[in-house]
Amino acid sequence: MTGFKQLLRRFPFTLLMLVVLGATAVFTNTHLSTLTKGWLERLGYAPRDLWLFNWERLFTSALVTFGQTIFWQALGMIALAVGAAEWFTGTKRTAVTFWGIHLTTLVAESLLIALPLHLSGNTTGTALILARDVGPSAGYFGCLGLASRRLPQPWSWLSGTAVLIALIVTMFQAPRVGQSTAVKLAADLAHLVAFPLGWLTAELSL
């Protein structure tokens, strides 16, 4: 019991996110099966939700995944990336980084990438406007960037470069089975925004 109390004091935000994500998965049955279209429409976020004033989706989309393997991967990344950020920087900084970068990434991708492309008549931009996605990846990649930056040199630069290269390579991989090209592109772009943001803002004081 003493060990659990120490863990709770050291990683409260990480444990909270794991519990919330797990509870949402059980509620939506995504710990065992794929997220249904109905749940995706209720909880997922698409760029057009910004001007439709469905802003609650900015938050709900981070609390559920597409399910099955994706759910367990998200749990692992939260434990690893968010846990590392909380270990290096504390609870307040980690929570602000997770939610701040999650929200910043979604809004920036919507207004600075998807919308201009759509208004210019680009079909990819139109697809991005309509692409509805879920998952906490923008938040935990932001935390991964934060944790990476706090490593001693040269590991900070080496880890940051390695992760960035991996994210770029991922962009050129085919979508997984059942995943639309637009949703994959939206997710890949979000990761490419979130990780550098976490890395670059690591030295900012709160």
QUIFEN-V226574 format. One record per pair of residues at least 24 apart in sequence whose C-alpha atoms are under 10 Angstrom apart, sorted by the first residue. I is the first residue (numbers start at 1). J is the second residue. Records with the same first field share a line. If there is no record, write none. Layout:
I = J  J
//
This chain:
9 = 91
10 = 83  86  87  90  91
11 = 79  82  83  84  85  86  87  90  91  94
12 = 83  86  90  91  92  95
13 = 82  83  86  90  91  92  94  95  98
14 = 75  78  79  80  81  82  83  84  85  86  87  91  94  95
15 = 78  79  82  83
17 = 62  63  75  78  79  82  95  136
18 = 63  74  75  76  78  79  82
19 = 75
20 = 63  64
21 = 62  63  64  65  71  74  75  78  135  136
22 = 63  64  71  72  75
23 = 63  64
24 = 60  63  64  65
25 = 63  64  65  66  67  68  71  72
27 = 64
28 = 64  65  66  67
29 = 67  68
30 = 64  65  66  67  68  69  70  71  72
31 = 64  65  66  67  68  69  70  71  72
32 = 67  68  69  71  72
33 = 66  67  68  69  71
34 = 65  66  67  68  69  70  71
35 = 64  65  66  67  68  71  134
36 = 66  67
37 = 66
39 = 64  66
40 = 64  65  66  132  133  134
41 = 132  133
43 = 132  133  134
44 = 131  132  133  134  135
45 = 106  130  131  132  133  134  135
46 = 106  110  128  129  130  131  132  133  134  183  186
47 = 106  107  108  109  110  111  113  114  115  126  128  129  130  131  132  133  186
48 = 110  111  114  115  126  128  129  130  131  132
49 = 110  129  130  132
50 = 106  107  110  111
57 = 133  134
58 = 99  102  103  104  106  107  134
59 = 99  102  103  134  135  136
60 = 134  135  136
61 = 132  133  134  135  136
62 = 99  102  103  133  134  135  136  137  138  139  140
63 = 134  135  136
64 = 133  134  135  136
65 = 133  134  135  136  137
66 = 133  134  135  179
67 = 134  135
70 = 135
71 = 135  136
73 = 137
74 = 135  136  137  140
75 = 136
77 = 136  137  140  141  143  144
78 = 136  137  139  140  141  143  144
79 = 140
80 = 140  143  144  147
81 = 139  140  141  142  143  144  145  146  147  148
82 = 139  140  141  142  143  144  145  146  147
83 = 140  143  144  147
84 = 143  144  146  147  148  150
85 = 140  142  143  144  145  146  147  148  149  150  198  202
86 = 143  146  147
87 = 147
88 = 146  147  148  149  150  151
89 = 146  147  150  202
92 = 206
93 = 143  146  202  204  205  206
94 = 139  140  142  143  146  147  198
95 = 139  143
96 = 139  143  206
97 = 139  140  141  142  143  144  145  146  194  197  198  201  202
98 = 136  137  138  139  140  141  142  143  144  146  194  198
99 = 136  138  139  140  142  143
100 = 138  139  142  194  198
101 = 138  139  140  141  142  143  190  193  194  195  197  198  201
102 = 136  137  138  139  140  141  142  143  190  191  193  194
103 = 138  139  194
104 = 138  139  190  193  194  197
105 = 138  139  142  189  190  191  192  193  194  195  197
106 = 138  186  187  189  190  193  194
108 = 190  193
109 = 186  187  189  190  193
110 = 186  190
113 = 186  189
114 = 186
124 = 181  182  185
125 = 182
126 = 182
127 = 180  181  182  183  185  186
128 = 181  182  183  184  185  186
129 = 182  186
130 = 182  183
131 = 180  181  182  183  184  185  186  187
132 = 180  182  183  186
133 = 182  183  184  186  187
134 = 183  187
135 = 187
137 = 187  188  190  191  194  195
138 = 187  188  189  190  191  192  193  194  195  198
139 = 190  191  194  195  198
140 = 191  194  195  198
141 = 190  191  192  193  194  195  196  197  198  199
142 = 190  191  192  193  194  195  196  197  198  199  200  201  202
143 = 194  195  197  198  199  202
144 = 194  195  196  198  199
145 = 194  195  196  197  198  199  200  201  202
146 = 195  196  197  198  199  200  201  202  203
147 = 198  199  202
148 = 195  198  199  202
149 = 196  198  199  200  201  202  203
150 = 199  202  203
156 = 199
157 = 199
160 = 195  196  199
161 = 196
163 = 192  195  196
164 = 191  192  195  196
165 = 192
166 = 192
167 = 191  192  195
168 = 192
//
